[in-house]
Amino acid sequence: MELGTDAIQEKVECIDLDFLMQDLPNLLSSMQMGGERIRQIVLSLRNFSRLDEAEMKPVDIHEGIDNTLLILKSRLKLTSAKFEIQVIKAYENLPPVDCYAGQLNQVFMNLLGNAIDALDETPNPIITIQTELISKEKSDSSDLFQPSHADSVVIRIRDNGSGMTETTQQKLFNPFFTTKPIGKGTGLGLSISYQIVVEKHGGILKCSSELGKGSEFLIQIPVEPLVKNT
């Protein structure tokens, strides 16, 4: 049965066709953006885990850090105190670094996760990530140590949180030590990170902090492997 003009007009008004025609392109655009966002997250998770890479391979350190930040994006958006965490990246040009990419990404996840936790109640929270290449000719810096006089990369992850006491810093890398409330931390993240950086990569992981002035974690690993553990 054919509908008359009046009936069609009534249906158009009933379903608010004008609104639907205006809203449909926006809806399709949002769906496309959502699909692209899911694709990026899946790709980042794949790159982050590197489950198919059991051997040391040359990787882009910055890509690993950026993938980790993407995974943590929702936690960076809003702290308990309703502040968005600002991330400042100061990247130098780095060569590909021979490493166990999945394990090193786990270190980034642990350190950045801890920095986010430390900023939970901090007004105007900031995380600064700095990278630099240290050549064997520049090994006289007071806080850097050149393993076997090899070129190395340094990653600094700094927050402007409340900082830590010297006593806490001395225990940071002990298994099961945590400053988090019961149920929020296992106390294994930093211990595992230390093993990955020091034992698996022949590098250095250390923390410097001062109450009221935040904390900084420093990772230093050689560009070419000094140790090869599985």
C-alpha positions as CSV (number, residue, x, y, z in Angstrom):
1,M,0.0,0.0,0.0
2,E,1.4,3.4,-1.0
3,L,1.6,6.1,1.5
4,G,0.2,9.5,0.7
5,T,2.2,12.8,0.9
6,D,0.7,13.7,4.2
7,A,1.5,10.2,5.7
8,I,5.1,10.5,4.5
9,Q,5.4,13.9,6.0
10,E,4.0,12.6,9.3
11,K,6.6,9.8,9.3
12,V,9.4,12.2,8.5
13,E,8.4,14.4,11.5
14,C,7.9,11.4,13.7
15,I,11.5,10.1,13.2
16,D,13.0,13.6,13.0
17,L,14.6,12.9,9.6
18,D,16.3,16.3,9.4
19,F,18.2,15.6,12.7
20,L,19.1,12.1,11.5
21,M,20.4,13.4,8.2
22,Q,22.6,15.9,10.1
23,D,23.7,13.4,12.8
24,L,24.4,10.4,10.6
25,P,27.7,11.8,9.1
26,N,28.9,12.7,12.6
27,L,27.9,9.2,13.8
28,L,29.8,7.5,11.0
29,S,32.8,9.7,11.6
30,S,32.8,8.8,15.3
31,M,32.6,5.1,14.4
32,Q,35.5,5.5,12.0
33,M,37.6,7.3,14.6
34,G,36.7,4.7,17.2
35,G,37.8,1.9,14.8
36,E,41.1,3.7,14.2
37,R,41.6,4.1,17.9
38,I,41.0,0.4,18.5
39,R,43.5,-0.4,15.7
40,Q,46.1,1.8,17.3
41,I,45.6,0.3,20.7
42,V,45.8,-3.3,19.3
43,L,49.0,-2.3,17.3
44,S,50.5,-0.7,20.5
45,L,49.7,-3.8,22.6
46,R,51.3,-6.0,20.0
47,N,54.4,-3.8,19.8
48,F,54.4,-3.5,23.5
49,S,54.3,-7.2,24.3
50,R,56.7,-8.4,21.5
51,L,55.7,-11.9,22.4
52,D,57.3,-13.3,19.2
53,E,60.7,-11.8,20.0
54,A,62.6,-14.0,22.5
55,E,66.0,-12.7,21.3
56,M,67.7,-9.4,21.5
57,K,66.9,-7.2,18.5
58,P,67.5,-3.6,17.5
59,V,64.5,-1.5,18.5
60,D,63.3,2.1,18.7
61,I,63.3,3.0,22.4
62,H,61.0,6.0,21.8
63,E,58.4,3.8,20.1
64,G,58.4,1.6,23.2
65,I,57.9,4.6,25.5
66,D,55.1,6.1,23.3
67,N,53.3,2.7,23.1
68,T,53.4,2.5,26.8
69,L,52.0,6.0,27.2
70,L,49.2,5.2,24.8
71,I,48.2,2.1,26.9
72,L,48.3,4.3,30.0
73,K,46.4,7.2,28.4
74,S,43.2,6.7,30.4
75,R,45.2,6.9,33.7
76,L,46.9,10.0,32.5
77,K,43.6,11.8,31.8
78,L,42.3,12.2,35.4
79,T,43.8,11.6,38.8
80,S,41.8,11.2,42.0
81,A,42.3,15.0,42.6
82,K,40.7,15.6,39.2
83,F,43.9,16.8,37.4
84,E,45.1,15.7,34.0
85,I,48.8,14.6,34.1
86,Q,50.9,16.6,31.6
87,V,53.6,14.5,29.9
88,I,56.7,16.4,28.7
89,K,58.9,14.4,26.3
90,A,62.5,15.6,25.6
91,Y,63.8,13.0,23.2
92,E,67.2,13.1,21.7
93,N,68.1,11.2,18.5
94,L,68.9,7.7,19.5
95,P,70.2,4.8,17.5
96,P,68.4,1.4,17.5
97,V,69.2,-0.4,20.8
98,D,69.8,-4.1,21.0
99,C,67.5,-5.3,23.8
100,Y,64.6,-7.6,24.8
101,A,61.9,-5.2,23.7
102,G,59.0,-6.8,25.5
103,Q,60.9,-6.9,28.8
104,L,62.1,-3.3,28.5
105,N,58.6,-2.1,27.7
106,Q,57.5,-3.8,30.9
107,V,60.1,-1.6,32.7
108,F,58.6,1.5,31.1
109,M,55.1,0.4,32.2
110,N,56.2,-0.2,35.8
111,L,58.1,3.1,36.1
112,L,55.4,5.2,34.4
113,G,52.7,3.5,36.4
114,N,54.5,4.3,39.6
115,A,54.9,7.9,38.5
116,I,51.2,8.2,37.8
117,D,50.5,6.7,41.3
118,A,52.8,9.2,42.9
119,L,50.9,12.1,41.3
120,D,47.5,11.0,42.3
121,E,46.9,13.9,44.8
122,T,49.4,16.4,43.2
123,P,48.1,19.7,41.8
124,N,49.3,20.3,38.3
125,P,51.0,16.9,37.9
126,I,53.8,16.5,35.4
127,I,55.8,13.6,34.1
128,T,59.0,14.4,32.2
129,I,60.6,11.8,30.0
130,Q,64.1,12.6,28.8
131,T,66.4,10.4,26.6
132,E,70.0,10.9,25.6
133,L,72.8,9.1,23.9
134,I,76.0,8.8,26.1
135,S,79.0,8.0,24.0
136,K,82.0,6.3,25.6
137,E,83.8,9.6,25.3
138,K,81.3,11.2,27.7
139,S,81.7,8.7,30.6
140,D,82.9,11.2,33.3
141,S,79.4,12.4,34.3
142,S,78.8,12.1,38.1
143,D,75.5,10.1,37.8
144,L,76.2,8.0,34.8
145,F,78.4,4.9,34.5
146,Q,79.6,3.5,31.3
147,P,79.3,-0.3,31.3
148,S,82.5,-1.6,29.8
149,H,83.0,1.8,28.2
150,A,80.3,1.2,25.6
151,D,77.9,3.7,24.1
152,S,74.7,3.7,26.0
153,V,71.3,5.3,26.1
154,V,69.8,7.0,29.2
155,I,66.1,7.3,29.9
156,R,65.0,9.5,32.8
157,I,61.4,9.4,34.0
158,R,60.7,12.2,36.5
159,D,57.6,13.3,38.4
160,N,56.8,16.3,40.5
161,G,55.1,14.3,43.2
162,S,55.7,14.3,47.0
163,G,59.0,12.5,46.7
164,M,60.5,9.8,49.0
165,T,62.7,9.6,52.0
166,E,66.2,8.2,51.8
167,T,65.1,5.1,53.8
168,T,62.4,4.4,51.3
169,Q,64.8,4.8,48.4
170,Q,67.1,2.2,49.9
171,K,64.4,-0.4,49.8
172,L,62.7,0.4,46.5
173,F,64.2,-2.5,44.5
174,N,63.7,-5.1,47.3
175,P,61.1,-7.8,46.4
176,F,57.7,-7.2,47.9
177,F,58.5,-3.7,49.2
178,T,55.8,-1.2,48.4
179,T,54.6,2.2,49.6
180,K,51.1,1.7,48.1
181,P,48.0,0.9,50.2
182,I,47.1,-2.7,50.8
183,G,45.6,-4.3,47.7
184,K,47.1,-1.7,45.2
185,G,50.6,-3.1,44.7
186,T,52.5,-6.4,44.8
187,G,55.9,-4.9,45.6
188,L,57.4,-6.7,42.6
189,G,57.3,-4.2,39.8
190,L,60.5,-2.3,40.6
191,S,62.3,-5.5,41.7
192,I,61.5,-7.1,38.3
193,S,62.4,-3.9,36.5
194,Y,65.8,-4.0,38.2
195,Q,66.5,-7.5,37.2
196,I,65.5,-6.8,33.6
197,V,67.7,-3.7,33.3
198,V,70.7,-4.9,35.3
199,E,70.8,-8.6,34.8
200,K,69.3,-9.0,31.4
201,H,70.7,-5.9,29.7
202,G,73.9,-5.2,31.8
203,G,72.6,-1.7,32.5
204,I,71.8,0.5,35.5
205,L,68.5,1.4,37.2
206,K,68.5,3.8,40.0
207,C,66.2,6.4,41.7
208,S,66.9,9.9,43.1
209,S,64.2,11.6,45.1
210,E,63.7,14.3,47.7
211,L,60.7,14.9,49.8
212,G,58.5,17.7,48.3
213,K,60.5,17.7,45.1
214,G,59.4,14.5,43.3
215,S,61.4,11.5,42.1
216,E,63.4,10.5,39.1
217,F,64.2,7.0,37.8
218,L,67.2,6.7,35.6
219,I,67.7,3.8,33.2
220,Q,71.0,3.3,31.4
221,I,71.6,0.5,29.0
222,P,74.3,-0.2,26.4
223,V,73.4,0.3,22.7
224,E,75.0,-3.1,22.0
225,P,74.5,-6.0,24.4
226,L,77.1,-6.7,27.0
227,V,75.2,-9.7,28.4
228,K,72.9,-12.1,26.7
229,N,70.6,-13.9,29.1
230,T,67.4,-15.8,28.4
